[in-house]
């Protein structure tokens, strides 16, 4: 259940969770944050072999992170990660990260972020709003984002 602020698919606040072998898809929250997921507080979330796809929101079509730590682990066989998500106002179609404190971040270990124009996130895969940096990764991507950017 989502509130005014977002997380149409799932809204997590200061919790520890692992989601395995799931699909979070076709959620639309045009008016605010996190079409598929919204993470706030001290949340620690692991997405393992999970697909977040075809979600739409003003900010963070697939995932909107206010704070916390999210790890996306792809299995290599199949589509796991963030595909075909759309942000209608911000730049993070797949993942939008608002602010991060020391020790918080987003990690991708082999997750997919689009293969072609039909599966790409729009307008970008990842946007760090607080430093205004946007990134596009493609399939089976390995990277991490912290308060300074993604690498």
C-alpha positions as a Markdown table, in Angstrom:
| # | Residue | x | y | z |
|---|---|---|---|---|
| 1 | Unk | 0.0 | 0.0 | 0.0 |
| 2 | Unk | 1.4 | 3.4 | -0.9 |
| 3 | Unk | 0.9 | 6.8 | 0.5 |
| 4 | Unk | 0.9 | 10.2 | -1.2 |
| 5 | Unk | 4.6 | 10.1 | -1.6 |
| 6 | Unk | 5.1 | 6.9 | -3.6 |
| 7 | Unk | 6.0 | 3.3 | -3.8 |
| 8 | Unk | 3.0 | 2.1 | -5.8 |
| 9 | Unk | 4.5 | -1.4 | -5.9 |
| 10 | Unk | 6.2 | -1.4 | -2.6 |
| 11 | Unk | 7.1 | 1.4 | -0.1 |
| 12 | Unk | 9.8 | 0.5 | 2.4 |
| 13 | Unk | 10.7 | 2.6 | 5.4 |
| 14 | Unk | 13.5 | 1.7 | 7.8 |
| 15 | Unk | 13.3 | -2.0 | 7.3 |
| 16 | Unk | 15.6 | -4.9 | 6.2 |
| 17 | Unk | 14.2 | -6.9 | 3.3 |
| 18 | Unk | 15.2 | -9.4 | 0.6 |
| 19 | Unk | 13.1 | -9.9 | -2.4 |
| 20 | Unk | 14.0 | -13.1 | -4.4 |
| 21 | Unk | 12.7 | -14.3 | -7.8 |
| 22 | Unk | 9.9 | -11.8 | -8.0 |
| 23 | Unk | 8.4 | -9.3 | -10.5 |
| 24 | Unk | 7.5 | -5.8 | -9.6 |
| 25 | Unk | 5.8 | -4.5 | -12.7 |
| 26 | Unk | 3.2 | -2.3 | -14.3 |
| 27 | Unk | 2.8 | 0.1 | -11.4 |
| 28 | Unk | 2.0 | 3.7 | -12.2 |
| 29 | Unk | 2.4 | 6.5 | -9.7 |
| 30 | Unk | 2.4 | 9.5 | -12.1 |
| 31 | Unk | 2.0 | 12.0 | -9.3 |
| 32 | Unk | 5.0 | 11.3 | -7.2 |
| 33 | Unk | 7.9 | 9.0 | -6.3 |
| 34 | Unk | 8.7 | 5.3 | -7.1 |
| 35 | Unk | 6.4 | 3.6 | -9.5 |
| 36 | Unk | 7.8 | 0.2 | -8.6 |
| 37 | Unk | 9.6 | 0.8 | -5.3 |
| 38 | Unk | 10.3 | 3.6 | -2.9 |
| 39 | Unk | 13.1 | 3.2 | -0.2 |
| 40 | Unk | 13.4 | 5.7 | 2.7 |
| 41 | Unk | 14.9 | 5.8 | 6.2 |
| 42 | Unk | 17.5 | 3.2 | 7.1 |
| 43 | Unk | 16.1 | 0.6 | 4.7 |
| 44 | Unk | 18.5 | -2.2 | 3.5 |
| 45 | Unk | 17.0 | -3.9 | 0.5 |
| 46 | Unk | 18.4 | -6.8 | -1.6 |
| 47 | Unk | 16.7 | -7.6 | -4.9 |
| 48 | Unk | 17.9 | -11.0 | -6.0 |
| 49 | Unk | 16.9 | -12.4 | -9.4 |
| 50 | Unk | 14.0 | -9.9 | -9.4 |
| 51 | Unk | 12.6 | -7.9 | -12.3 |
| 52 | Unk | 11.4 | -4.3 | -11.8 |
| 53 | Unk | 9.8 | -3.4 | -15.2 |
| 54 | Unk | 7.2 | -1.2 | -16.9 |
| 55 | Unk | 6.7 | 1.1 | -14.0 |
| 56 | Unk | 6.0 | 4.8 | -14.2 |
| 57 | Unk | 6.3 | 7.7 | -11.8 |
| 58 | Unk | 7.2 | 11.4 | -11.7 |
| 59 | Unk | 10.5 | 10.5 | -10.0 |
| 60 | Unk | 12.1 | 7.1 | -10.1 |
| 61 | Unk | 10.0 | 5.0 | -12.4 |
| 62 | Unk | 11.5 | 1.7 | -11.2 |
| 63 | Unk | 13.0 | 2.7 | -7.8 |
| 64 | Unk | 13.1 | 6.0 | -5.9 |
| 65 | Unk | 15.7 | 6.1 | -3.1 |
| 66 | Unk | 15.5 | 8.8 | -0.5 |
| 67 | Unk | 18.1 | 7.1 | 1.6 |
| 68 | Unk | 19.2 | 3.6 | 2.6 |
| 69 | Unk | 21.1 | 0.9 | 0.8 |
| 70 | Unk | 19.8 | -1.2 | -2.2 |
| 71 | Unk | 21.7 | -4.1 | -3.8 |
| 72 | Unk | 20.4 | -5.6 | -7.1 |
| 73 | Unk | 21.8 | -9.1 | -7.9 |
| 74 | Unk | 21.2 | -10.6 | -11.3 |
| 75 | Unk | 21.3 | -14.3 | -12.1 |
| 76 | Unk | 22.7 | -14.1 | -15.6 |
| 77 | Unk | 20.0 | -16.4 | -17.1 |
| 78 | Unk | 17.0 | -14.2 | -17.7 |
| 79 | Unk | 15.9 | -10.6 | -17.2 |
| 80 | Unk | 16.8 | -9.4 | -13.7 |
| 81 | Unk | 17.1 | -5.7 | -12.8 |
| 82 | Unk | 15.4 | -2.6 | -14.1 |
| 83 | Unk | 13.8 | -2.6 | -17.6 |
| 84 | Unk | 11.4 | -0.3 | -19.4 |
| 85 | Unk | 10.7 | 2.0 | -16.5 |
| 86 | Unk | 9.8 | 5.7 | -17.0 |
| 87 | Unk | 10.3 | 8.8 | -15.0 |
| 88 | Unk | 7.9 | 11.6 | -16.3 |
| 89 | Unk | 9.6 | 14.5 | -14.4 |
| 90 | Unk | 13.1 | 13.4 | -13.2 |
| 91 | Unk | 15.9 | 11.8 | -15.1 |
| 92 | Unk | 15.9 | 8.4 | -13.4 |
| 93 | Unk | 13.7 | 6.1 | -15.3 |
| 94 | Unk | 15.2 | 3.0 | -13.7 |
| 95 | Unk | 16.5 | 4.3 | -10.4 |
| 96 | Unk | 16.4 | 7.9 | -9.0 |
| 97 | Unk | 18.6 | 8.5 | -6.0 |
| 98 | Unk | 17.6 | 11.7 | -4.1 |
| 99 | Unk | 20.4 | 12.0 | -1.5 |
| 100 | Unk | 22.8 | 9.6 | 0.1 |
| 101 | Unk | 24.6 | 9.8 | 3.4 |
| 102 | Unk | 28.0 | 8.1 | 4.1 |
| 103 | Unk | 27.5 | 4.3 | 4.0 |
| 104 | Unk | 24.3 | 4.5 | 1.9 |
| 105 | Unk | 24.2 | 3.5 | -1.7 |
| 106 | Unk | 23.0 | 1.4 | -4.6 |
| 107 | Unk | 24.9 | -1.6 | -5.9 |
| 108 | Unk | 24.3 | -3.6 | -9.1 |
| 109 | Unk | 25.9 | -7.0 | -9.4 |
| 110 | Unk | 25.0 | -8.3 | -12.9 |
| 111 | Unk | 21.6 | -6.6 | -13.1 |
| 112 | Unk | 20.1 | -5.6 | -16.4 |
| 113 | Unk | 19.3 | -2.0 | -17.3 |
| 114 | Unk | 18.0 | -2.4 | -20.8 |
| 115 | Unk | 19.2 | -4.2 | -23.9 |
| 116 | Unk | 17.7 | -2.0 | -26.7 |
| 117 | Unk | 15.3 | 0.9 | -27.2 |
| 118 | Unk | 12.3 | -1.3 | -26.2 |
| 119 | Unk | 13.8 | -2.3 | -22.8 |
| 120 | Unk | 15.8 | 0.8 | -21.9 |
| 121 | Unk | 14.7 | 2.9 | -19.0 |
| 122 | Unk | 13.5 | 6.4 | -19.9 |
| 123 | Unk | 15.2 | 8.9 | -19.8 |
| 124 | Unk | 18.2 | 7.3 | -18.0 |
| 125 | Unk | 18.9 | 4.1 | -16.0 |
| 126 | Unk | 20.2 | 5.9 | -12.9 |
| 127 | Unk | 20.1 | 9.5 | -11.8 |
| 128 | Unk | 21.8 | 10.9 | -8.8 |
| 129 | Unk | 19.6 | 14.0 | -8.2 |
| 130 | Unk | 21.7 | 15.6 | -5.5 |
| 131 | Unk | 24.8 | 15.8 | -7.8 |
| 132 | Unk | 22.8 | 15.9 | -11.1 |
| 133 | Unk | 24.6 | 12.9 | -12.7 |
| 134 | Unk | 22.8 | 10.5 | -15.0 |
| 135 | Unk | 24.1 | 7.1 | -16.1 |
| 136 | Unk | 23.1 | 4.4 | -18.6 |
| 137 | Unk | 24.4 | 0.8 | -18.2 |
| 138 | Unk | 22.8 | -1.9 | -20.4 |
| 139 | Unk | 22.8 | -5.6 | -19.6 |
| 140 | Unk | 24.5 | -7.5 | -16.7 |
| 141 | Unk | 25.9 | -4.3 | -15.2 |
| 142 | Unk | 28.3 | -4.1 | -12.3 |
| 143 | Unk | 28.6 | -0.8 | -10.6 |
| 144 | Unk | 28.0 | 1.0 | -7.3 |
| 145 | Unk | 26.6 | 4.5 | -6.5 |
| 146 | Unk | 27.4 | 6.5 | -3.4 |
| 147 | Unk | 27.0 | 10.2 | -2.5 |
| 148 | Unk | 29.7 | 11.2 | -5.0 |
| 149 | Unk | 28.4 | 9.3 | -8.1 |
| 150 | Unk | 28.4 | 5.9 | -9.8 |
| 151 | Unk | 31.4 | 3.8 | -10.9 |
